[in-house]
Amino acid sequence: MDETREFEAPSIPDTEEGWRRRLSPEQFEVLRNKGTVVNTYIRDIDPAYGMAFDRARHKGVEAIAYRCTVANEGLDITAPVPIVD
């Protein structure tokens, strides 16, 4: 039996206001404004993770972050960004 199922992809916002409604403020900053939120928002989003992240860095664990752009075509990783203390 060959059944064909239709798949309806979620609509993609076509305005910045549409993206603001769909994404959290942190997601919007990173995904639409190409912002750097590494360790700035980590403490707000998950304080326990933020503290563990800080402890690991202070003990010598290397942390790296990259500027990424998300689009319908995929993920574009463009450049390293500093981690803000």
C-alpha positions in Angstrom: 0.0 0.0 0.0 1.5 3.3 -1.1 0.2 6.1 1.0 1.1 9.7 0.3 0.9 12.1 3.3 0.9 15.8 2.8 3.3 17.8 4.9 2.5 21.4 5.7 5.6 23.3 6.7 5.2 26.0 9.3 4.9 29.5 7.8 8.0 31.6 7.7 7.4 35.2 9.0 8.0 37.8 6.3 8.4 40.7 8.6 10.7 41.5 11.5 7.5 42.0 13.6 6.5 38.5 12.7 9.9 37.1 13.8 9.5 39.1 17.1 6.2 37.4 17.7 7.6 33.9 16.9 11.0 34.1 18.7 11.9 34.8 22.3 13.8 38.1 22.8 17.1 36.1 23.2 16.4 34.1 20.0 15.5 37.2 18.1 18.7 39.0 19.2 20.9 36.1 18.0 19.0 34.9 15.0 17.8 38.1 13.5 20.1 40.8 14.8 23.2 38.6 14.7 23.8 39.5 18.3 26.4 38.2 20.7 24.7 36.8 23.8 27.2 34.2 24.9 27.3 34.3 28.7 25.3 37.5 28.9 21.9 35.8 28.6 23.1 32.4 29.8 22.9 33.7 33.4 19.3 35.0 32.8 18.1 31.9 30.9 19.6 29.3 33.2 21.5 30.6 36.2 22.8 27.2 37.3 24.2 26.6 33.8 25.7 30.1 33.7 27.5 29.5 37.0 28.8 26.1 35.8 29.9 27.7 32.6 31.8 30.4 34.5 33.4 27.8 36.8 34.6 25.7 33.9 36.1 28.7 32.1 37.9 29.8 35.3 39.3 26.3 35.7 40.8 26.5 32.2 38.1 25.0 29.9 38.3 26.8 26.6 34.9 28.1 25.5 34.4 29.3 21.9 31.4 30.9 20.2 30.7 31.7 16.6 28.4 34.2 14.9 25.7 32.3 13.1 22.9 33.2 10.7 19.9 31.0 10.4 18.0 31.1 7.2 15.6 28.8 5.2 18.6 27.6 3.3 20.5 26.5 6.4 23.0 27.6 9.0 25.8 29.9 8.1 28.7 30.0 10.7 30.7 33.1 9.9 33.1 34.2 12.5 34.2 33.7 16.1 32.8 36.1 18.7 34.1 37.0 22.2 32.5 35.5 25.3 31.4 38.4 27.5 32.2 38.1 31.2 
